Amino acid sequence: MATMSADDFSIHTKDCPTVGDGMPLSDLPDEVTSIGDLDCECWSEYDSLDEIS
């Protein structure tokens, strides 16, 4: 699922090479309402939030 970076609290995929050690999340934050809210390139393989589970 998703991982929150300890450095800047950004959200990444669990396999993102730039996140390092982070906190696993069971759900995306409420502020994330579209795939465009996730800025890192690690989300580029997804077209919508519906694909993230």
C-alpha positions in Angstrom: 0.0 0.0 0.0 1.3 3.5 0.8 4.2 4.7 2.9 4.6 8.1 4.5 8.0 9.7 4.3 9.5 10.6 7.7 11.3 13.5 6.1 8.5 15.5 4.6 5.3 13.5 5.3 4.8 12.9 1.6 3.0 9.7 0.4 4.7 7.1 -1.7 4.3 3.5 -2.8 5.8 1.0 -0.5 8.5 0.2 -3.1 9.5 3.8 -3.9 13.3 4.1 -4.0 13.3 7.7 -2.7 11.3 7.3 0.5 13.8 5.4 2.6 12.4 4.4 5.9 8.9 5.5 6.3 5.7 4.7 8.1 3.3 2.2 6.4 -0.2 3.5 6.0 -3.3 1.4 5.9 -5.3 4.1 4.2 -4.5 7.3 2.2 -5.1 10.5 4.1 -8.5 12.2 3.6 -6.7 15.1 1.8 -5.9 12.7 -1.1 -8.9 12.9 -3.3 -7.4 12.1 -6.7 -4.2 10.5 -8.1 -3.0 14.0 -8.9 -2.7 14.7 -5.2 0.2 12.2 -5.0 3.2 14.1 -6.4 5.9 11.4 -6.5 6.6 9.6 -9.8 6.2 6.3 -8.0 2.4 6.7 -8.5 2.7 7.0 -12.3 1.7 3.4 -12.9 -1.7 4.1 -11.5 -4.4 6.0 -13.4 -6.8 6.5 -10.5 -7.2 6.0 -6.8 -9.5 3.1 -7.5 -6.4 1.1 -8.6 -4.7 1.6 -5.2 -5.6 -1.0 -2.6 
